[in-house]
Amino acid sequence: MIVTTRPLKIKYKKPDNPLQEFMQNIQSNSSLTKEVVFLRYIGIPDSVDLYKENILKMDEYFFAKKQSVLYLRLHKLEAITNNKDIDRFAELWENWQAVVNNPPLLYKTTLCSRLKNDQLEWTKKLSFQEIIHIYKENHPNSNATLLKNFAVKFLYWMDYYLPQIFSEDNQTVQKIVFIGNITQHELLFLYFLSTLGCDICYMNPKEDIPNLPPSIAASSTLFKCRDVYERELVIPKSLPKKSITPQQTMILPVQNKTTGECSYEQLASLATSVVMIKTFGEDHEVLCYGSGVVLHQDGYILTNLHVVSGGEYYSVLYENDTNEHITHQFVKYHDIHDLAILKVNRISKALPVKVEGQLVRGQKVVAIGSPLGLFNSVSDGIVSGFRDIRTMSMIQFTAAISNGSSGGALLDMHGRLVGLITAGFNDGQNLNLAVPAHLIYQFAQNFIELPS
């Protein structure tokens, strides 16, 4: 068999007026070649209000063209959490590896949900092949397990998003906007979509993603505004409800209304949602002690990556429970933000995550963790500042912590998780750091239990 279907050829435009040309670049997918805009829009123009206004105008503009334009506004890609999905895409990955070097077999082999357009379906397979090559180039020390984990996640995204983007009603143009912090893997998926003819606009009001792969640097256009906005940014929803899908808007969980501050005794009782973690190596020796926070009653636990990194398995101890719960389920991690999620087969109450409003200096906070193995110790203090440590925003606070507190909870006086305790400075007193709640939300959105 000779493959006669030609893949889509992409020509990347270099716009002078980035947002305007991203909005106006509207053409058909009918030809073998398509011009695509791939924009990295970093910072804010003049004011955050103007930034939000531009995004809402873009929403309105594309909604008016909904008959001919497929528009998605994203701030995070879906996480794969179902074990059946993981097994299914792992098998798909194994099958794909067996045919990848044989174009006729690759052409006939199923790769996720099939696209209606034969040209796009063939392009999809070749583009996935390129993505794997880029991953290997940028992770030369990656082993087969890490490559498989990446491939399974990427195949899940393909299966989840492509049927929505290239739907049966055959919209002629696809516009994808991603707003906020992005992972390397998510950016690779945006690049993958661009190779299928989608116009891409990645917007971050703070900074560009570090260690940009050369292929993405070459295909995308960087536009840097003169100002940055370091705080959490929430874009209001303006589109009519009938046009909105869960992937089109930044939907934040609504916090339960709290009429007043909790007492310290009430806050201390929330220690039932904070755990102690022991990380074990291959020789069954303890590598590290730390803490963790229950995000969801089904056993999803947030901790620091440095607490669980390099472990073969983990022991989790809950308050008022004499059993040690052993788990091998390392679900997800973010190396820059030092965050990780474990899964334990135990039902427990989750802590609510604060995602609205800003912390201020001088605000009272409470820390719960297991410093030096002293299970679920409670200390109080205040927010003493906000720091950028290695380009990452951190909360500085005064509540006492020690080794073993990492991964513990930093709570406001309403009992909401405002930060994940990460580090302290040994050379100073009460100089401690926590990952702020908005970064936790960006990382763990799909694992956070919503209030009833």
C-alpha positions in Angstrom: 0.0 0.0 0.0 1.2 3.5 -0.9 -0.1 6.4 1.2 -1.5 9.0 -1.3 -3.1 11.3 1.2 -1.1 14.5 1.6 -0.8 16.0 5.1 -1.8 19.6 5.7 1.1 22.0 5.2 1.3 24.8 7.7 2.8 28.3 7.1 3.2 30.3 10.3 2.4 34.0 10.0 4.4 36.6 11.8 1.8 39.3 12.7 2.6 42.9 13.3 -0.6 43.6 15.1 -0.9 40.3 17.1 -4.4 40.2 18.6 -6.0 41.9 15.7 -4.5 39.5 13.1 -5.2 36.5 15.3 -8.9 37.5 15.3 -9.0 38.4 11.6 -7.1 35.4 10.2 -10.1 33.6 8.9 -9.7 31.2 5.9 -10.9 27.8 4.8 -9.2 24.5 5.5 -9.9 23.2 2.0 -6.4 23.7 0.6 -3.3 21.6 1.2 -1.6 24.7 2.8 -2.9 26.9 5.5 -1.6 30.0 7.2 -1.7 29.9 10.9 -1.1 32.4 13.7 0.6 31.1 16.8 0.9 34.0 19.2 2.6 34.2 22.6 1.2 37.3 24.2 3.1 38.1 27.4 2.3 40.8 29.9 -0.5 43.4 30.0 -1.1 46.5 27.9 -1.3 49.6 30.1 -3.7 48.1 32.7 -5.3 44.9 33.8 -8.7 46.3 33.0 -7.7 46.9 29.4 -6.3 43.3 29.3 -9.6 41.9 30.5 -11.5 44.1 28.1 -9.5 42.9 25.1 -10.2 39.3 26.0 -13.9 39.9 26.4 -14.0 41.7 23.1 -12.4 38.7 21.5 -15.1 36.5 23.1 -17.8 38.7 21.7 -16.2 38.9 18.3 -15.9 35.1 17.8 -19.3 34.5 19.3 -20.8 36.7 16.6 -19.0 34.4 14.1 -20.0 31.1 15.7 -21.4 29.7 12.5 -18.0 29.7 10.9 -15.5 29.8 13.8 -14.9 27.2 16.6 -13.6 29.2 19.6 -12.2 27.8 22.8 -11.0 29.9 25.7 -8.9 27.6 28.1 -6.8 28.1 31.2 -5.9 24.4 31.8 -6.1 21.2 29.9 -8.1 18.3 31.3 -6.3 15.8 33.6 -6.6 12.1 33.1 -7.7 10.5 36.3 -9.7 7.4 35.3 -7.7 4.2 35.5 -9.6 2.7 32.6 -8.7 5.6 30.4 -5.0 5.3 31.5 -5.0 1.6 30.6 -6.7 2.2 27.3 -4.3 4.9 26.1 -1.3 2.9 27.4 -2.4 0.1 25.1 -2.9 2.5 22.3 0.7 3.8 22.9 2.1 0.3 22.7 0.2 -0.4 19.5 1.4 2.9 18.0 5.0 2.1 18.7 4.7 -1.1 16.7 3.6 0.7 13.5 5.2 4.1 13.8 8.1 3.3 11.4 5.8 1.8 8.8 3.8 4.6 7.1 1.2 2.3 5.4 0.4 0.5 8.7 0.5 3.9 10.6 -2.0 5.3 8.0 -4.5 2.4 8.7 -4.0 2.3 12.5 -6.5 4.0 14.7 -5.0 6.8 16.9 -7.8 8.1 19.3 -11.1 9.2 17.9 -11.0 9.4 14.1 -11.4 12.8 12.4 -13.9 13.1 9.6 -11.3 14.7 7.3 -8.8 12.2 5.9 -6.2 14.8 5.4 -6.5 16.0 9.0 -6.5 12.4 10.3 -3.2 11.7 8.5 -1.8 15.0 9.6 -2.8 14.2 13.2 -0.7 11.0 13.2 2.4 12.6 11.6 2.1 15.5 14.1 1.9 13.2 17.0 5.1 11.5 15.7 6.7 14.9 15.7 5.6 15.7 19.2 7.2 12.5 20.5 10.4 13.5 18.7 10.3 17.0 20.3 9.7 15.5 23.7 12.7 13.1 23.4 15.0 16.0 22.2 14.0 18.2 25.2 14.2 15.3 27.7 17.3 13.4 26.7 17.5 11.7 30.1 13.9 10.6 30.1 13.2 6.9 30.5 10.6 4.7 28.9 8.2 5.1 31.8 8.3 8.9 31.7 7.8 8.8 27.9 4.9 6.5 28.3 3.3 8.8 30.9 3.7 11.8 28.6 2.2 9.9 25.6 -0.8 8.6 27.6 -1.6 12.1 28.8 -1.2 13.5 25.3 -3.3 10.8 23.7 -6.0 11.6 26.3 -6.0 15.3 25.3 -6.2 14.3 21.6 -9.2 12.1 22.3 -10.8 14.7 24.5 -10.3 17.9 22.5 -10.1 17.0 18.8 -13.7 15.8 18.4 -14.8 19.2 19.9 -12.5 21.3 17.8 -13.1 19.4 14.5 -16.7 18.7 14.9 -19.1 17.3 12.4 -20.6 20.6 11.4 -17.2 21.4 9.9 -16.4 24.9 11.1 -13.9 26.4 8.7 -11.7 28.1 11.3 -10.5 27.0 14.8 -9.4 29.6 17.3 -7.8 28.4 20.6 -6.9 30.9 23.4 -5.0 29.7 26.5 -4.8 32.2 29.4 -2.5 31.9 32.4 0.4 29.7 33.4 1.0 26.8 31.2 3.1 23.6 31.5 5.6 22.4 28.8 3.3 19.6 28.0 0.3 21.8 27.5 2.3 24.1 25.3 3.3 21.1 23.2 -0.4 20.3 22.8 -1.1 23.9 21.6 1.7 23.5 19.0 0.2 20.1 18.0 -3.1 21.9 17.4 -1.4 24.5 15.3 0.0 21.8 13.0 -3.7 20.8 12.4 -4.5 24.4 11.3 -5.7 25.9 14.5 -4.8 29.5 15.3 -3.3 29.7 18.8 -3.0 32.5 21.2 -1.2 31.8 24.5 -1.6 34.7 26.9 0.2 35.0 30.2 0.0 38.4 32.1 3.2 37.5 34.1 5.9 35.8 32.0 6.7 33.5 29.1 7.2 29.8 29.7 10.9 29.0 30.3 13.0 26.6 28.2 10.9 27.0 25.1 11.4 24.1 22.6 13.1 25.4 19.4 10.3 24.2 17.2 7.8 26.3 19.1 10.1 29.3 19.3 10.4 29.1 15.5 6.7 28.7 14.7 5.3 31.2 17.2 5.4 35.0 17.5 6.3 36.6 20.8 4.6 39.8 21.7 5.7 41.3 25.0 3.8 44.1 26.7 5.6 46.7 28.8 3.9 45.7 32.0 3.3 42.5 33.9 0.6 41.5 36.4 1.8 39.2 39.2 -1.4 38.6 41.0 -4.1 36.0 40.3 -6.1 37.1 37.3 -9.8 36.0 36.9 -11.4 36.8 33.5 -15.1 37.5 33.8 -17.5 35.4 31.8 -19.5 37.4 29.2 -20.7 34.9 26.6 -24.4 33.8 26.6 -24.9 30.6 28.5 -26.1 28.7 25.4 -22.7 29.2 23.8 -20.6 28.1 26.7 -19.0 24.7 27.2 -16.8 23.8 30.3 -13.7 24.2 28.1 -14.6 27.7 27.0 -14.4 29.6 30.2 -12.4 29.9 33.4 -14.8 28.5 35.9 -13.7 28.8 39.5 -15.4 26.9 42.4 -17.5 29.0 44.6 -16.4 29.2 48.2 -19.0 28.6 50.9 -19.9 31.9 52.6 -18.3 32.3 56.0 -19.8 34.9 58.3 -16.9 35.2 60.7 -13.4 34.0 61.6 -12.9 30.6 63.2 -11.3 30.3 66.6 -7.8 28.7 66.8 -9.5 25.6 68.4 -11.8 25.3 65.3 -8.8 25.7 62.9 -6.8 23.1 64.8 -9.6 20.6 64.3 -9.0 20.8 60.5 -5.8 18.8 61.1 -7.9 15.8 60.3 -7.5 16.9 56.7 -3.7 17.2 57.0 -1.6 14.0 56.8 2.0 12.9 57.5 3.8 11.3 54.5 6.8 8.9 54.6 8.6 8.3 51.3 10.3 4.9 50.8 13.1 4.0 48.4 13.8 0.7 46.6 15.4 -0.7 49.7 12.4 0.1 51.8 14.3 2.7 53.7 12.6 6.0 54.5 14.0 8.7 52.2 11.9 11.6 53.5 9.3 12.8 55.9 6.7 15.4 55.1 3.1 16.5 55.2 0.2 16.6 52.8 -3.3 18.2 52.4 -6.4 16.3 51.5 -7.9 17.9 48.4 -10.7 15.5 47.7 -12.6 13.0 49.9 -11.7 10.2 47.5 -8.1 10.2 48.7 -6.3 12.8 46.5 -3.5 14.4 48.6 -1.5 17.5 47.7 2.1 17.7 48.8 5.5 19.1 47.7 7.3 17.3 44.9 10.5 17.4 47.0 8.7 15.3 49.7 7.8 12.4 47.3 10.4 12.7 44.5 12.4 9.6 44.0 10.1 7.4 46.1 9.1 3.8 45.2 6.0 4.0 47.4 4.5 6.1 50.2 3.0 5.7 53.7 0.3 8.2 54.6 -0.9 8.6 58.3 -4.1 10.3 59.1 -5.0 11.9 62.5 -7.1 9.6 64.7 -6.2 6.6 62.5 -3.6 4.2 63.7 -3.2 2.5 60.3 -0.5 3.5 57.9 -2.0 3.7 54.4 0.5 2.5 51.7 0.2 3.8 48.2 2.1 3.6 44.9 -0.2 6.0 43.2 1.9 9.1 42.2 -0.8 10.9 40.1 0.8 14.2 39.0 3.6 16.7 39.6 4.9 20.2 38.7 8.6 20.5 39.1 8.7 24.3 38.9 6.0 24.9 41.5 7.2 22.0 43.7 3.7 20.4 43.8 2.6 16.7 43.6 -0.5 14.7 44.1 -0.7 11.2 45.6 -3.8 9.0 45.7 -4.7 6.9 48.8 -7.6 4.4 49.0 -9.2 6.1 52.0 -12.2 8.4 52.3 -11.4 11.6 54.3 -12.7 15.2 54.5 -11.1 17.7 52.1 -9.9 21.2 52.9 -11.5 24.0 50.8 -9.1 26.0 48.6 -9.3 29.8 48.6 -9.5 30.9 45.0 -11.1 34.3 45.3 -9.8 37.5 46.9 -6.2 38.5 47.7 -4.1 37.9 50.8 -2.6 41.0 52.4 0.5 41.6 54.5 -0.4 41.4 58.2 -3.2 38.9 57.6 -3.4 36.2 60.3 -2.7 32.6 59.2 -2.3 29.2 60.8 0.1 26.4 59.7 -0.6 22.7 60.2 2.1 20.1 59.4 4.4 17.5 61.0 7.7 19.3 61.8 10.5 16.9 62.8 7.9 14.1 62.8 5.7 15.8 65.4 2.4 14.8 63.8 0.0 17.7 62.9 1.5 20.5 65.0 -0.4 23.8 64.8 1.2 27.3 64.8 0.0 30.7 64.1 1.5 33.8 62.5 0.9 36.4 59.8 1.5 36.9 56.1 4.8 38.9 56.2 5.3 39.4 52.4 5.1 38.1 48.9 8.3 37.0 47.2 9.5 35.9 43.8 11.8 32.9 44.4 13.3 31.5 41.2 10.7 33.3 39.1 7.8 31.8 41.2 5.4 33.8 43.3 5.5 32.7 47.0 3.8 33.7 50.2 6.2 34.6 53.1 4.7 34.0 56.5 5.8 33.9 60.2 4.0 30.8 61.6 6.7 28.4 62.9 7.7 25.4 60.8 10.6 22.9 60.6 11.8 20.0 58.5 8.7 17.8 58.0 6.3 20.7 57.6 6.8 20.7 53.8 3.5 19.9 52.1 1.5 21.1 55.1 -1.5 23.5 55.1 -1.4 27.3 55.4 -4.9 28.4 56.4 -6.6 31.7 56.6 -8.9 32.4 59.6 -11.9 31.0 57.7 -10.3 27.6 57.5 -9.5 27.8 53.8 -6.2 26.6 52.2 -4.3 29.7 51.1 -0.9 28.1 50.6 1.1 24.9 50.7 4.0 25.1 53.1 7.2 24.6 51.1 10.3 25.9 52.8 11.9 27.9 55.6 15.2 29.8 55.9 17.5 28.2 58.4 19.5 31.4 58.8 16.6 33.4 59.9 13.7 33.2 62.4 10.1 32.7 61.1 11.1 33.3 57.4 8.9 30.7 55.8 7.4 30.2 52.3 4.3 28.7 50.8 3.0 28.1 47.3 -0.1 30.4 46.9 -3.6 29.0 46.4 -4.0 30.3 42.8 -1.0 28.2 41.7 -2.4 25.2 43.6 -5.7 25.7 41.8 -4.0 25.9 38.4 -2.2 22.7 39.1 -4.8 20.6 40.9 -8.1 22.0 39.6 -9.5 18.6 38.5 -8.7 17.1 41.9 -10.2 19.8 44.2 -13.5 18.9 45.8 -16.1 21.5 45.1 -18.3 22.7 48.0 -21.8 21.3 48.1 
